[in-house]
Structures are given as C-alpha cells and as structure tokens.
Amino acid sequence: MTEKMKVIGIGDDGKQSLLPVYEKWIYESDLLVGGERQLSFFKDFTGEKKVIKGGLSSLVSDLKRENRKIVVLASGDPLFYGIGSYLAKKLDVEVYPYLSSLQQAFARMNESWQDADITSLHGRSIKGLVQKINGKEKIALLTDEENSPSQIARYLRSFGVSEYKAFVAENLGGEQERCAFYSLEELENMEFSPLNIVILKKTSKVKSWTIGIDDEEFHQRKPEKGLLTKKEIRTLSLSELKLSKNSVVWDIGTCTGSVAIEACLIANEGQVFAIEKNDHDLENCRLNMRKFRTDFTVVQGKAPEHLEAFPNPDAIFIGGTAGGMEEILSVCCSRLNKGGRIVLNAVTIENLYQAVEGFKRNGFEVNITLSQISRSKPILNLTRFDALNPIYIITAQHKEGE
C-alpha cells in the first residue's frame, strides 16, 4: 500500500516549530514540496525539492503521477486559508498543522478567539467589508500587501467607523515579530511588514441599523421629499426578493439607495449593484451609503445601460424604469440566475399591465400584491390616518421546472 502524502504546517521559526516526528518524516521523504521560504529551512535535505509556483492544479497533476514518499510544507495551519484543503480534495493526504497565524495573534493579545468573526482580504477586494463586519465585537482580518493595515484603517474611517481599536501582529513567530494596539486614526499612515494579521476589537457602542429604516433617516431631495421607496413598501419588497447573506442583488433606479442599503444589511456577504440616472439622487445615495455603512457598487446611467457590467443576479429590484420597461425586463429576465426573483414596484395600472405582460412574454410566473397603507398622524389631541399612495408589488420568477 502506497504511503499517504503528508502535508505539514511549519512556523516562521522553521525547524524549531516542528515536532521531532514531523522533522523525521521530512528527512525520510524522497520529494519535499513547498514555497521558497519553507524549503529554505531545509538546506541540508538530500532528496529532491519542488518549489510551488503558479496554479495548484498543475502541482496536483504532477503529484498524482508520483509513487515516492512526499511531504508538502505549508505555512501555519494548512487547512486555515492554506493549500491543505485544496490538496485534501484532490489527493490522498494526511494533514499535520502548526499554529495558525490567527491562533498566534490572539495569544499575543491574551484574548479568546472562538467568538471572533474571521474575514480574509488576502488576494480579495476590500469592497463590501464595512457591512460584513459592522456591529461585530471582535474581527480578525487576514491581509495582503494591497489590503494593508493602513489601507483597512483608511477604508473603515471613510465610512465613519471609529469604535474599534486595532491589534496588528507582524511576522508572528519570526525574529522580526512586532505586536501592538493602535487607533484606526494612528494606523492610517503607518507601514507594516507584509506578513501581518489585524484584529479589531470594539471599544464603544454605535447605532446599528436593521431593515425597516425610517424614511426620515435617509438623505433625500429637499423640499421635494418622497422620492424613495417608503419603509413599509421597502420591507414588503425585500421580503419578496428572498435574499440570503450571499445574494447578488441589482437595484434599478435606486434613487436615494434605500432598497440597496437594506439589501446590503441582509446580503452582507454578497454583492449589491445599483444604477441611478439623476445627479442629485446619486449624491444623496452616496451620503446614505456612508451613514448606513454599506459599500455597494452604484453607477450613473439609465438602465438597461451599464447592466452588462454587473454579474448575473440572484435578485433584482426595479423601482423605476423611466419609460424603458420592455427593454429592462428583457435584460433582467435573461440575466436572472435560476431560482432568483424580480420585484417591480408600480404606481399606475398602466405600468402594472405593462410589467405583467412583459414578464409573461419572457416566460416568468407573476404574483401581485396591492399595498394600501395608512400611517397614524396626530390632530390636536386626537389621531387620524394619512394614506400612502397605493403600490403594486409585482414579483416574477422562472416558471417551475424551467
């Protein structure tokens, strides 16, 4: 029986981080695989060495053809954002972890880490980070050269985030190790080693937002108020979209951004894309993004222009079509992912008819809710009700089985 390939985690202090049996396996192997840094700890290894470069798929193809004793070296815990999980899916391996950078960083803080939220920015865009972490007490961020501690601080402060202190741990386990607490303001113009981890710990409370934000909280046109989807209609429409935390959402005719913002609060691990043609509304939308700490993509234009640049959505909200409904529905229906939903708000019976016919032409099933809502209003020491405009909430989805 061929001996299983071993994947062994190693720290920045090299051989000192290894158990004696792990070191024995390494020197008994015929082929030692790893990054240049890991392999440099074993200059006296007499077998063959293979440096990991480029994609892992070619490495797996090469290793599948081998019948020799093989050890793969990885940094820290190979199963914590490392190559271990990929290799374990493709090859018959045994994994022997060292401490992960996360464990070491929390140890330097003297803090528990089982209650921490973990987010990787390594090789990923920082876009959307603020809604992923907003309100959480303790966050560990895995960084890279682009998403450095200073860049993270500048990004968070651009959304008004100031309630966290940051612990930055550099070169953990190595000779150049440095660990310290900083304010986000201090971090903005500092430089750190590329090998670091950032832990944010909340030190003060701030107002948090959930869906159903009151209308007056939004920046909007003045004195011409009312050009936003009202709270009750917004809540009903979002419930019809059936969003999950990973949903990709389009908001067409976003105006002040109210629906896109609340979609971000639900789909905080997903992506939200919005389009708006009016300059003033777009300016208010960006002010609202900062206030409610939501980082989505918003472009200026008249749909269906620019929609080709958005990824295929799981959910689409259409708050306005500016006379281009037929073309917009055609694009939305063709791009919507299977199992997704489109919700369109219409005020007039003409738009209701046009929307229903348009969805049916595109092979979609349609459900309609007529929302007639009144809000209480004081009159002297009494109470009366003011009616909101009736709104047709039209929900469309692929026909079952198609």
C-alpha positions in Angstrom: 0.0 0.0 0.0 1.4 3.4 -1.0 2.1 5.7 1.9 -0.1 8.7 2.1 1.3 12.1 1.2 1.9 14.3 4.3 1.1 18.0 4.4 2.9 19.5 7.3 2.5 23.0 8.7 5.5 25.0 9.7 6.1 28.3 11.5 8.3 31.3 10.7 10.9 30.0 13.1 11.5 26.9 10.8 12.6 23.6 12.3 12.0 24.8 15.8 8.3 24.8 15.2 8.2 21.1 14.2 7.6 18.0 16.4 10.6 15.6 16.2 8.5 13.0 14.3 7.5 15.6 11.7 11.1 16.5 11.1 11.9 12.8 10.8 9.2 12.4 8.1 10.6 15.3 6.2 14.1 13.9 6.0 12.9 10.4 5.2 10.8 11.7 2.2 12.0 11.5 -1.4 10.3 14.7 -2.6 9.9 17.8 -0.5 7.4 20.3 -1.8 6.7 23.9 -0.6 7.2 27.6 -1.1 10.7 29.0 -1.3 10.5 30.3 2.3 9.5 26.9 3.7 12.1 25.0 1.7 14.9 27.4 2.7 14.7 25.9 6.3 15.9 22.6 4.9 19.1 23.4 3.0 20.6 20.1 4.2 17.8 18.0 2.7 19.3 15.5 0.3 16.2 14.4 -1.7 14.5 16.3 -4.5 12.9 19.7 -3.8 10.0 21.2 -5.7 9.0 24.8 -5.4 5.3 25.7 -5.5 4.8 28.3 -8.2 1.8 29.3 -10.2 -1.5 27.4 -10.0 -2.2 24.5 -7.7 -3.9 22.4 -10.4 -0.6 21.7 -12.3 1.0 20.8 -8.9 -1.8 18.3 -8.2 -1.3 16.8 -11.7 2.4 16.3 -11.1 1.9 14.8 -7.6 -0.7 12.4 -8.9 1.9 10.8 -11.1 4.4 10.3 -8.2 4.9 7.0 -6.3 7.6 8.3 -4.0 7.4 9.4 -0.3 6.2 13.0 -0.5 6.0 15.8 2.1 4.3 19.1 1.3 5.3 22.0 3.6 2.7 24.8 4.3 2.7 27.9 6.4 1.0 27.5 9.8 -2.3 25.5 9.7 -2.6 24.2 6.1 -6.4 24.0 6.5 -6.7 27.6 7.5 -6.9 29.6 4.3 -4.0 27.4 3.1 -3.3 24.8 0.4 -4.2 21.9 2.7 -8.0 22.0 1.9 -7.4 22.1 -1.8 -4.9 19.2 -1.7 -7.1 17.2 0.6 -9.9 17.4 -2.0 -7.7 16.3 -4.9 -5.2 13.8 -3.3 -4.9 11.2 -0.6 -3.2 13.2 2.1 -2.6 13.4 5.9 -2.5 16.9 7.3 -0.4 17.9 10.3 -1.0 21.5 11.3 1.2 24.0 13.1 -0.4 27.0 14.9 -2.3 29.3 12.5 -1.4 33.0 12.4 -4.9 33.6 13.9 -4.1 31.5 17.0 -0.8 33.2 17.5 -2.2 36.7 17.1 -4.9 36.1 19.7 -2.4 34.5 22.0 -0.3 37.7 21.8 -3.4 39.7 22.7 -4.3 37.3 25.6 -7.7 37.1 24.1 -10.0 34.1 23.3 -10.8 33.7 19.6 -13.7 31.2 19.4 -16.1 34.2 19.4 -14.2 36.2 16.7 -15.5 36.8 13.2 -12.9 35.9 10.6 -12.6 37.6 7.2 -9.9 37.2 4.6 -8.8 40.1 2.5 -5.8 38.2 1.1 -6.0 38.4 -2.6 -9.5 39.7 -2.4 -11.2 43.1 -2.8 -11.9 45.2 0.2 -15.2 46.2 -1.4 -18.2 45.4 0.9 -16.0 44.9 4.0 -17.8 47.5 6.1 -21.2 45.8 6.0 -19.6 42.4 6.7 -18.1 43.5 9.9 -20.4 46.3 11.1 -21.6 45.8 14.6 -19.4 42.8 15.4 -17.5 42.8 18.6 -14.2 41.1 17.5 -13.0 40.7 14.0 -9.8 39.1 12.6 -8.7 40.3 9.2 -6.2 38.4 7.1 -4.3 40.9 5.0 -2.0 41.3 2.0 0.2 44.0 0.6 -2.6 45.9 -1.1 -5.1 45.4 1.8 -2.6 46.5 4.4 -3.5 47.7 8.0 -3.2 51.4 6.9 -5.5 50.8 3.8 -8.0 49.0 6.0 -8.0 51.9 8.5 -8.5 54.5 5.7 -11.3 52.4 4.3 -13.2 52.0 7.6 -12.8 55.6 8.6 -14.2 56.7 5.2 -17.5 55.1 6.4 -17.3 56.8 9.8 -16.0 53.7 11.7 -14.1 54.8 14.8 -15.4 52.4 17.6 -12.6 49.8 17.1 -9.1 49.6 18.3 -6.8 47.6 16.1 -4.2 45.0 17.2 -1.6 44.4 14.5 0.6 41.3 14.7 3.6 41.2 12.3 6.0 38.4 11.5 4.5 36.0 14.1 7.0 33.5 15.3 9.9 35.2 13.5 12.8 37.3 14.6 11.1 40.5 13.4 7.9 39.9 15.3 6.1 43.0 16.5 2.6 43.2 18.1 0.8 46.4 19.3 -2.5 48.1 19.6 -3.4 51.2 17.6 -6.3 53.5 17.0 -7.7 53.5 13.4 -6.5 57.1 13.1 -3.0 56.1 14.0 -3.0 53.2 11.6 -3.8 55.4 8.5 -0.2 56.5 7.8 1.8 53.6 9.3 3.8 51.0 7.5 4.0 47.3 8.4 5.6 44.1 7.3 3.6 42.3 4.5 3.2 39.3 6.9 0.6 40.6 9.4 -2.8 40.0 10.8 -5.2 42.7 12.0 -7.7 42.2 14.9 -10.4 44.8 15.5 -11.9 45.0 19.0 -14.9 47.2 19.7 -14.4 49.7 22.4 -17.6 51.7 22.2 -21.2 51.3 21.1 -22.7 52.9 17.9 -26.2 52.9 16.5 -26.9 49.8 14.5 -29.4 49.5 11.6 -31.8 46.7 10.6 -34.3 46.6 7.8 -37.3 48.9 8.1 -35.2 52.1 8.4 -37.5 55.1 9.0 -37.9 57.3 5.8 -36.7 60.5 7.5 -33.3 58.9 8.3 -32.3 59.0 4.6 -30.7 61.9 2.9 -33.2 62.8 0.1 -34.3 65.6 -2.1 -35.5 68.7 -0.3 -38.0 70.3 -0.3 -39.3 67.7 -2.8 -39.3 64.8 -0.3 -40.8 61.4 -1.1 -38.6 60.2 -3.9 -37.7 57.0 -2.1 -39.4 53.6 -1.5 -41.4 54.0 1.6 -40.4 51.9 4.7 -43.5 49.6 4.5 -43.2 49.0 0.8 -39.4 48.6 1.1 -39.9 45.9 3.8 -42.6 44.0 1.7 -40.5 44.2 -1.4 -37.3 42.9 0.3 -39.3 40.0 1.8 -40.4 39.1 -1.7 -36.8 39.1 -3.0 -36.0 36.2 -0.6 -32.4 37.4 -0.1 -29.7 35.3 1.6 -26.5 36.5 3.1 -24.6 35.7 -0.2 -27.1 37.0 -2.7 -26.0 39.1 -5.7 -28.6 41.9 -6.0 -29.4 44.6 -8.6 -31.3 47.8 -7.7 -32.6 49.5 -10.8 -33.5 53.2 -10.3 -32.0 53.2 -6.8 -32.7 57.0 -6.2 -31.6 57.6 -2.6 -30.3 54.0 -2.3 -32.8 52.9 0.4 -33.5 49.4 -1.1 -29.9 48.8 -2.0 -28.8 49.8 1.5 -31.3 47.4 3.2 -30.4 44.7 0.7 -26.8 45.1 1.9 -27.9 44.6 5.5 -29.3 41.2 4.6 -26.9 40.1 1.9 -23.8 41.4 3.8 -21.6 38.6 2.4 -22.9 39.1 -1.1 -22.8 41.9 -3.6 -25.2 44.7 -4.4 -25.2 46.7 -7.7 -27.3 49.9 -8.3 -28.0 52.3 -11.1 -29.5 55.8 -11.0 -29.7 58.5 -13.7 -30.3 61.6 -11.5 -27.2 63.5 -10.3 -28.8 64.8 -7.1 -30.3 61.4 -6.1 -26.9 59.8 -6.7 -25.2 62.3 -4.4 -27.8 61.5 -1.7 -27.3 57.8 -2.3 -23.6 58.1 -1.6 -24.3 60.1 1.6 -26.6 57.4 2.7 -24.1 54.7 1.9 -21.7 56.3 4.3 -24.3 56.9 7.0 -25.6 53.4 7.0 -22.1 51.8 6.4 -23.0 50.0 3.2 -20.4 49.6 0.5 -22.1 48.6 -2.8 -21.5 49.5 -6.5 -23.5 52.4 -7.8 -23.2 53.8 -11.3 -24.9 56.7 -13.0 -26.9 55.9 -16.1 -30.3 54.9 -17.5 -31.0 51.2 -17.4 -30.5 48.9 -19.3 -27.2 50.7 -20.0 -24.4 49.5 -17.7 -26.2 46.3 -16.7 -23.9 44.3 -18.9 -21.0 45.2 -16.4 -22.9 43.7 -13.4 -22.6 39.9 -12.6 -25.7 37.8 -13.0 -28.0 38.5 -10.1 -30.0 36.3 -7.7 -32.5 39.1 -7.1 -33.5 42.3 -8.9 -35.5 45.2 -7.5 -36.9 47.6 -10.1 -38.1 50.9 -8.5 -38.2 52.9 -11.7 -37.9 52.3 -15.5 -38.0 55.8 -16.9 -40.1 54.6 -19.9 -37.8 51.7 -20.8 -39.6 48.9 -19.1 -39.8 46.4 -22.0 -36.0 46.5 -22.7 -35.2 46.5 -19.0 -37.4 43.4 -18.3 -35.9 41.6 -21.3 -32.4 42.1 -19.9 -33.3 41.3 -16.3 -35.2 38.1 -17.2 -32.4 36.8 -19.4 -29.7 37.5 -16.8 -31.5 36.4 -13.6 -30.0 33.2 -12.0 -32.2 30.2 -11.7 -34.3 30.3 -8.6 -34.0 34.1 -8.4 -36.7 36.7 -8.2 -37.5 40.1 -9.7 -39.6 42.6 -7.7 -41.0 45.6 -9.5 -43.0 48.4 -7.9 -45.7 50.1 -10.0 -47.9 53.1 -9.1 -50.2 53.2 -12.1 -52.4 50.5 -13.6 -50.8 51.1 -17.0 -47.3 50.2 -15.6 -48.9 47.3 -13.8 -50.3 45.9 -17.0 -47.1 46.6 -19.0 -45.0 44.8 -16.3 -47.2 41.8 -16.0 -47.4 41.4 -19.8 -43.6 41.9 -20.1 -42.8 39.2 -17.5 -45.2 36.8 -19.2 -43.6 37.3 -22.6 -40.3 36.4 -21.0 -41.8 33.2 -19.7 -42.0 34.2 -16.0 -44.6 33.5 -13.4 -46.1 36.6 -11.8 -47.7 37.4 -8.4 -49.1 40.8 -7.5 -49.7 42.4 -4.1 -51.7 45.7 -3.9 -50.4 47.5 -0.9 -52.7 50.2 0.6 -51.1 51.5 3.8 -52.1 54.3 6.1 -50.0 55.9 8.8 -51.3 57.5 12.0 -51.0 61.2 12.3 -51.8 63.4 15.4 -54.5 66.0 15.0 -54.7 68.2 18.2 -55.0 65.6 21.0 -56.6 63.0 18.6 -55.3 60.7 15.9 -56.2 60.3 12.3 -54.7 58.3 9.4 -52.9 59.5 6.3 -53.0 57.1 3.3 -49.8 56.4 1.4 -50.1 56.0 -2.4 -51.3 52.5 -3.3 -48.4 50.5 -4.7 -48.5 47.3 -6.8 -45.7 45.0 -5.7 -45.1 42.6 -8.7 -43.0 39.5 -8.1 -41.7 37.5 -11.0 -39.8 34.2 -11.1 -38.9 31.4 -13.6 -41.7 29.0 -14.2 -41.4 25.9 -12.1 -39.5 23.2 -13.9 -37.8 25.6 -16.4 
